[in-house]
Amino acid sequence: MAADKAQEKAESKIPADIKKMSFEDALAELEEIVGDLEQGANKLDDAIGAYERGTLLKKHCETKLHKAKARIEKISVGPDGDAVAEPVEIS
C-alpha cells in the first residue's frame, strides 16, 4: 500500500503534457535531454530545467512500465490453451 501511495504522489506532480505522452515518446524525449546534458552545451539554468523535465519524464516512464507489468501479470493460459486476460485494477 505504501508503494501505491508513493506512486500516486509521484504521478500527481507530472505535468499534463507529459501525462499525455506515450511511453515511447517520453523515452525519446528523455534520451534527447540526456544527450544534450552530456554534451554540456546548455547554459546552467537551461540544463537545470532540462534535468527537472527529464526527472518527470523518467517518473512517467516508470509509471507506464508499472501499469504494463501489472496487466501482463494478469494474463494466464486457459484450459483450452488460449490466453485469458483477467480484469486488472491499477490506480
Phi and psi in radians as a Rosetta constraint file:
Dihedral C 1 N 2 CA 2 C 2 CIRCULARHARMONIC -1.109 0.35
Dihedral N 2 CA 2 C 2 N 3 CIRCULARHARMONIC -0.636 0.35
Dihedral C 2 N 3 CA 3 C 3 CIRCULARHARMONIC -1.146 0.35
Dihedral N 3 CA 3 C 3 N 4 CIRCULARHARMONIC -0.658 0.35
Dihedral C 3 N 4 CA 4 C 4 CIRCULARHARMONIC -1.134 0.35
Dihedral N 4 CA 4 C 4 N 5 CIRCULARHARMONIC -0.731 0.35
Dihedral C 4 N 5 CA 5 C 5 CIRCULARHARMONIC -1.155 0.35
Dihedral N 5 CA 5 C 5 N 6 CIRCULARHARMONIC -0.687 0.35
Dihedral C 5 N 6 CA 6 C 6 CIRCULARHARMONIC -1.135 0.35
Dihedral N 6 CA 6 C 6 N 7 CIRCULARHARMONIC -0.686 0.35
Dihedral C 6 N 7 CA 7 C 7 CIRCULARHARMONIC -1.108 0.35
Dihedral N 7 CA 7 C 7 N 8 CIRCULARHARMONIC -0.778 0.35
Dihedral C 7 N 8 CA 8 C 8 CIRCULARHARMONIC -1.090 0.35
Dihedral N 8 CA 8 C 8 N 9 CIRCULARHARMONIC -0.713 0.35
Dihedral C 8 N 9 CA 9 C 9 CIRCULARHARMONIC -1.112 0.35
Dihedral N 9 CA 9 C 9 N 10 CIRCULARHARMONIC -0.749 0.35
Dihedral C 9 N 10 CA 10 C 10 CIRCULARHARMONIC -1.127 0.35
Dihedral N 10 CA 10 C 10 N 11 CIRCULARHARMONIC -0.715 0.35
Dihedral C 10 N 11 CA 11 C 11 CIRCULARHARMONIC -1.150 0.35
Dihedral N 11 CA 11 C 11 N 12 CIRCULARHARMONIC -0.607 0.35
Dihedral C 11 N 12 CA 12 C 12 CIRCULARHARMONIC -1.174 0.35
Dihedral N 12 CA 12 C 12 N 13 CIRCULARHARMONIC -0.360 0.35
Dihedral C 12 N 13 CA 13 C 13 CIRCULARHARMONIC -1.552 0.35
Dihedral N 13 CA 13 C 13 N 14 CIRCULARHARMONIC -0.132 0.35
Dihedral C 13 N 14 CA 14 C 14 CIRCULARHARMONIC -1.421 0.35
Dihedral N 14 CA 14 C 14 N 15 CIRCULARHARMONIC 2.195 0.35
Dihedral C 14 N 15 CA 15 C 15 CIRCULARHARMONIC -1.086 0.35
Dihedral N 15 CA 15 C 15 N 16 CIRCULARHARMONIC 2.707 0.35
Dihedral C 15 N 16 CA 16 C 16 CIRCULARHARMONIC -1.016 0.35
Dihedral N 16 CA 16 C 16 N 17 CIRCULARHARMONIC -0.660 0.35
Dihedral C 16 N 17 CA 17 C 17 CIRCULARHARMONIC -1.129 0.35
Dihedral N 17 CA 17 C 17 N 18 CIRCULARHARMONIC -0.570 0.35
Dihedral C 17 N 18 CA 18 C 18 CIRCULARHARMONIC -1.355 0.35
Dihedral N 18 CA 18 C 18 N 19 CIRCULARHARMONIC -0.701 0.35
Dihedral C 18 N 19 CA 19 C 19 CIRCULARHARMONIC -1.022 0.35
Dihedral N 19 CA 19 C 19 N 20 CIRCULARHARMONIC -0.520 0.35
Dihedral C 19 N 20 CA 20 C 20 CIRCULARHARMONIC -1.321 0.35
Dihedral N 20 CA 20 C 20 N 21 CIRCULARHARMONIC -0.303 0.35
Dihedral C 20 N 21 CA 21 C 21 CIRCULARHARMONIC -1.289 0.35
Dihedral N 21 CA 21 C 21 N 22 CIRCULARHARMONIC 2.548 0.35
Dihedral C 21 N 22 CA 22 C 22 CIRCULARHARMONIC -1.280 0.35
Dihedral N 22 CA 22 C 22 N 23 CIRCULARHARMONIC 2.892 0.35
Dihedral C 22 N 23 CA 23 C 23 CIRCULARHARMONIC -1.006 0.35
Dihedral N 23 CA 23 C 23 N 24 CIRCULARHARMONIC -0.791 0.35
Dihedral C 23 N 24 CA 24 C 24 CIRCULARHARMONIC -1.131 0.35
Dihedral N 24 CA 24 C 24 N 25 CIRCULARHARMONIC -0.719 0.35
Dihedral C 24 N 25 CA 25 C 25 CIRCULARHARMONIC -1.168 0.35
Dihedral N 25 CA 25 C 25 N 26 CIRCULARHARMONIC -0.737 0.35
Dihedral C 25 N 26 CA 26 C 26 CIRCULARHARMONIC -1.130 0.35
Dihedral N 26 CA 26 C 26 N 27 CIRCULARHARMONIC -0.723 0.35
Dihedral C 26 N 27 CA 27 C 27 CIRCULARHARMONIC -1.141 0.35
Dihedral N 27 CA 27 C 27 N 28 CIRCULARHARMONIC -0.696 0.35
Dihedral C 27 N 28 CA 28 C 28 CIRCULARHARMONIC -1.100 0.35
Dihedral N 28 CA 28 C 28 N 29 CIRCULARHARMONIC -0.757 0.35
Dihedral C 28 N 29 CA 29 C 29 CIRCULARHARMONIC -1.153 0.35
Dihedral N 29 CA 29 C 29 N 30 CIRCULARHARMONIC -0.695 0.35
Dihedral C 29 N 30 CA 30 C 30 CIRCULARHARMONIC -1.072 0.35
Dihedral N 30 CA 30 C 30 N 31 CIRCULARHARMONIC -0.754 0.35
Dihedral C 30 N 31 CA 31 C 31 CIRCULARHARMONIC -1.091 0.35
Dihedral N 31 CA 31 C 31 N 32 CIRCULARHARMONIC -0.660 0.35
Dihedral C 31 N 32 CA 32 C 32 CIRCULARHARMONIC -1.137 0.35
Dihedral N 32 CA 32 C 32 N 33 CIRCULARHARMONIC -0.749 0.35
Dihedral C 32 N 33 CA 33 C 33 CIRCULARHARMONIC -1.089 0.35
Dihedral N 33 CA 33 C 33 N 34 CIRCULARHARMONIC -0.791 0.35
Dihedral C 33 N 34 CA 34 C 34 CIRCULARHARMONIC -1.053 0.35
Dihedral N 34 CA 34 C 34 N 35 CIRCULARHARMONIC -0.768 0.35
Dihedral C 34 N 35 CA 35 C 35 CIRCULARHARMONIC -1.055 0.35
Dihedral N 35 CA 35 C 35 N 36 CIRCULARHARMONIC -0.769 0.35
Dihedral C 35 N 36 CA 36 C 36 CIRCULARHARMONIC -1.113 0.35
Dihedral N 36 CA 36 C 36 N 37 CIRCULARHARMONIC -0.732 0.35
Dihedral C 36 N 37 CA 37 C 37 CIRCULARHARMONIC -1.164 0.35
Dihedral N 37 CA 37 C 37 N 38 CIRCULARHARMONIC -0.650 0.35
Dihedral C 37 N 38 CA 38 C 38 CIRCULARHARMONIC -1.137 0.35
Dihedral N 38 CA 38 C 38 N 39 CIRCULARHARMONIC -0.563 0.35
Dihedral C 38 N 39 CA 39 C 39 CIRCULARHARMONIC -1.293 0.35
Dihedral N 39 CA 39 C 39 N 40 CIRCULARHARMONIC -0.419 0.35
Dihedral C 39 N 40 CA 40 C 40 CIRCULARHARMONIC 1.215 0.35
Dihedral N 40 CA 40 C 40 N 41 CIRCULARHARMONIC 0.411 0.35
Dihedral C 40 N 41 CA 41 C 41 CIRCULARHARMONIC -1.498 0.35
Dihedral N 41 CA 41 C 41 N 42 CIRCULARHARMONIC -0.181 0.35
Dihedral C 41 N 42 CA 42 C 42 CIRCULARHARMONIC -1.450 0.35
Dihedral N 42 CA 42 C 42 N 43 CIRCULARHARMONIC 2.675 0.35
Dihedral C 42 N 43 CA 43 C 43 CIRCULARHARMONIC -1.225 0.35
Dihedral N 43 CA 43 C 43 N 44 CIRCULARHARMONIC 2.786 0.35
Dihedral C 43 N 44 CA 44 C 44 CIRCULARHARMONIC -0.973 0.35
Dihedral N 44 CA 44 C 44 N 45 CIRCULARHARMONIC -0.868 0.35
Dihedral C 44 N 45 CA 45 C 45 CIRCULARHARMONIC -1.086 0.35
Dihedral N 45 CA 45 C 45 N 46 CIRCULARHARMONIC -0.695 0.35
Dihedral C 45 N 46 CA 46 C 46 CIRCULARHARMONIC -1.146 0.35
Dihedral N 46 CA 46 C 46 N 47 CIRCULARHARMONIC -0.690 0.35
Dihedral C 46 N 47 CA 47 C 47 CIRCULARHARMONIC -1.139 0.35
Dihedral N 47 CA 47 C 47 N 48 CIRCULARHARMONIC -0.708 0.35
Dihedral C 47 N 48 CA 48 C 48 CIRCULARHARMONIC -1.121 0.35
Dihedral N 48 CA 48 C 48 N 49 CIRCULARHARMONIC -0.777 0.35
Dihedral C 48 N 49 CA 49 C 49 CIRCULARHARMONIC -1.075 0.35
Dihedral N 49 CA 49 C 49 N 50 CIRCULARHARMONIC -0.724 0.35
Dihedral C 49 N 50 CA 50 C 50 CIRCULARHARMONIC -1.137 0.35
Dihedral N 50 CA 50 C 50 N 51 CIRCULARHARMONIC -0.715 0.35
Dihedral C 50 N 51 CA 51 C 51 CIRCULARHARMONIC -1.096 0.35
Dihedral N 51 CA 51 C 51 N 52 CIRCULARHARMONIC -0.749 0.35
Dihedral C 51 N 52 CA 52 C 52 CIRCULARHARMONIC -1.072 0.35
Dihedral N 52 CA 52 C 52 N 53 CIRCULARHARMONIC -0.785 0.35
Dihedral C 52 N 53 CA 53 C 53 CIRCULARHARMONIC -1.129 0.35
Dihedral N 53 CA 53 C 53 N 54 CIRCULARHARMONIC -0.705 0.35
Dihedral C 53 N 54 CA 54 C 54 CIRCULARHARMONIC -1.043 0.35
Dihedral N 54 CA 54 C 54 N 55 CIRCULARHARMONIC -0.675 0.35
Dihedral C 54 N 55 CA 55 C 55 CIRCULARHARMONIC -1.096 0.35
Dihedral N 55 CA 55 C 55 N 56 CIRCULARHARMONIC -0.733 0.35
Dihedral C 55 N 56 CA 56 C 56 CIRCULARHARMONIC -1.173 0.35
Dihedral N 56 CA 56 C 56 N 57 CIRCULARHARMONIC -0.693 0.35
Dihedral C 56 N 57 CA 57 C 57 CIRCULARHARMONIC -1.102 0.35
Dihedral N 57 CA 57 C 57 N 58 CIRCULARHARMONIC -0.711 0.35
Dihedral C 57 N 58 CA 58 C 58 CIRCULARHARMONIC -1.070 0.35
Dihedral N 58 CA 58 C 58 N 59 CIRCULARHARMONIC -0.790 0.35
Dihedral C 58 N 59 CA 59 C 59 CIRCULARHARMONIC -1.079 0.35
Dihedral N 59 CA 59 C 59 N 60 CIRCULARHARMONIC -0.716 0.35
Dihedral C 59 N 60 CA 60 C 60 CIRCULARHARMONIC -1.085 0.35
Dihedral N 60 CA 60 C 60 N 61 CIRCULARHARMONIC -0.789 0.35
Dihedral C 60 N 61 CA 61 C 61 CIRCULARHARMONIC -1.087 0.35
Dihedral N 61 CA 61 C 61 N 62 CIRCULARHARMONIC -0.734 0.35
Dihedral C 61 N 62 CA 62 C 62 CIRCULARHARMONIC -1.087 0.35
Dihedral N 62 CA 62 C 62 N 63 CIRCULARHARMONIC -0.694 0.35
Dihedral C 62 N 63 CA 63 C 63 CIRCULARHARMONIC -1.117 0.35
Dihedral N 63 CA 63 C 63 N 64 CIRCULARHARMONIC -0.785 0.35
Dihedral C 63 N 64 CA 64 C 64 CIRCULARHARMONIC -1.058 0.35
Dihedral N 64 CA 64 C 64 N 65 CIRCULARHARMONIC -0.749 0.35
Dihedral C 64 N 65 CA 65 C 65 CIRCULARHARMONIC -1.129 0.35
Dihedral N 65 CA 65 C 65 N 66 CIRCULARHARMONIC -0.710 0.35
Dihedral C 65 N 66 CA 66 C 66 CIRCULARHARMONIC -1.049 0.35
Dihedral N 66 CA 66 C 66 N 67 CIRCULARHARMONIC -0.797 0.35
Dihedral C 66 N 67 CA 67 C 67 CIRCULARHARMONIC -1.163 0.35
Dihedral N 67 CA 67 C 67 N 68 CIRCULARHARMONIC -0.696 0.35
Dihedral C 67 N 68 CA 68 C 68 CIRCULARHARMONIC -1.126 0.35
Dihedral N 68 CA 68 C 68 N 69 CIRCULARHARMONIC -0.733 0.35
Dihedral C 68 N 69 CA 69 C 69 CIRCULARHARMONIC -1.076 0.35
Dihedral N 69 CA 69 C 69 N 70 CIRCULARHARMONIC -0.737 0.35
Dihedral C 69 N 70 CA 70 C 70 CIRCULARHARMONIC -1.101 0.35
Dihedral N 70 CA 70 C 70 N 71 CIRCULARHARMONIC -0.686 0.35
Dihedral C 70 N 71 CA 71 C 71 CIRCULARHARMONIC -1.150 0.35
Dihedral N 71 CA 71 C 71 N 72 CIRCULARHARMONIC -0.735 0.35
Dihedral C 71 N 72 CA 72 C 72 CIRCULARHARMONIC -1.131 0.35
Dihedral N 72 CA 72 C 72 N 73 CIRCULARHARMONIC -0.691 0.35
Dihedral C 72 N 73 CA 73 C 73 CIRCULARHARMONIC -1.131 0.35
Dihedral N 73 CA 73 C 73 N 74 CIRCULARHARMONIC -0.354 0.35
Dihedral C 73 N 74 CA 74 C 74 CIRCULARHARMONIC -1.525 0.35
Dihedral N 74 CA 74 C 74 N 75 CIRCULARHARMONIC -0.096 0.35
Dihedral C 74 N 75 CA 75 C 75 CIRCULARHARMONIC -1.475 0.35
Dihedral N 75 CA 75 C 75 N 76 CIRCULARHARMONIC 2.274 0.35
Dihedral C 75 N 76 CA 76 C 76 CIRCULARHARMONIC -2.374 0.35
Dihedral N 76 CA 76 C 76 N 77 CIRCULARHARMONIC 2.962 0.35
Dihedral C 76 N 77 CA 77 C 77 CIRCULARHARMONIC -1.764 0.35
Dihedral N 77 CA 77 C 77 N 78 CIRCULARHARMONIC 2.175 0.35
Dihedral C 77 N 78 CA 78 C 78 CIRCULARHARMONIC -1.326 0.35
Dihedral N 78 CA 78 C 78 N 79 CIRCULARHARMONIC 3.032 0.35
Dihedral C 78 N 79 CA 79 C 79 CIRCULARHARMONIC -1.069 0.35
Dihedral N 79 CA 79 C 79 N 80 CIRCULARHARMONIC -0.446 0.35
Dihedral C 79 N 80 CA 80 C 80 CIRCULARHARMONIC -1.562 0.35
Dihedral N 80 CA 80 C 80 N 81 CIRCULARHARMONIC 0.065 0.35
Dihedral C 80 N 81 CA 81 C 81 CIRCULARHARMONIC 1.577 0.35
Dihedral N 81 CA 81 C 81 N 82 CIRCULARHARMONIC -0.064 0.35
Dihedral C 81 N 82 CA 82 C 82 CIRCULARHARMONIC -1.460 0.35
Dihedral N 82 CA 82 C 82 N 83 CIRCULARHARMONIC 2.576 0.35
Dihedral C 82 N 83 CA 83 C 83 CIRCULARHARMONIC -1.272 0.35
Dihedral N 83 CA 83 C 83 N 84 CIRCULARHARMONIC 2.353 0.35
Dihedral C 83 N 84 CA 84 C 84 CIRCULARHARMONIC -2.145 0.35
Dihedral N 84 CA 84 C 84 N 85 CIRCULARHARMONIC 2.217 0.35
Dihedral C 84 N 85 CA 85 C 85 CIRCULARHARMONIC -1.799 0.35
Dihedral N 85 CA 85 C 85 N 86 CIRCULARHARMONIC 2.084 0.35
Dihedral C 85 N 86 CA 86 C 86 CIRCULARHARMONIC -1.396 0.35
Dihedral N 86 CA 86 C 86 N 87 CIRCULARHARMONIC 2.587 0.35
Dihedral C 86 N 87 CA 87 C 87 CIRCULARHARMONIC -1.061 0.35
Dihedral N 87 CA 87 C 87 N 88 CIRCULARHARMONIC 2.446 0.35
Dihedral C 87 N 88 CA 88 C 88 CIRCULARHARMONIC -2.200 0.35
Dihedral N 88 CA 88 C 88 N 89 CIRCULARHARMONIC 2.375 0.35
Dihedral C 88 N 89 CA 89 C 89 CIRCULARHARMONIC -1.867 0.35
Dihedral N 89 CA 89 C 89 N 90 CIRCULARHARMONIC 2.009 0.35
Dihedral C 89 N 90 CA 90 C 90 CIRCULARHARMONIC -2.053 0.35
Dihedral N 90 CA 90 C 90 N 91 CIRCULARHARMONIC 2.202 0.35
